[in-house]
């Protein structure tokens, strides 16, 4: 087995870590929506009669809307279009 110098070992390790981080970021992007979609979803929620402004929650499902609107697979329990803006 061939021995690698410290410089080669470090650069190889850094490259592997960069690749892993890139894959991780791509994977996480499937779970979160972009900022413009998030803003649209929040505006829809704020216009809904079930939105409870003091806590930012939905009176129908009880979810915190700032979190729910950020997550891609989540949908509005009242079918107000939170999923359609994806």
Buried (B, 14 or more C-beta within 10 A) or exposed (E): EEEEEEEEEEEEEEEEEEEEEEEEEEEEEEEEBEEEBBEBBBEBBEEBEBBEEEEBBBEBBEBEBEEBBBBEEBBBBBEBBBEEBE
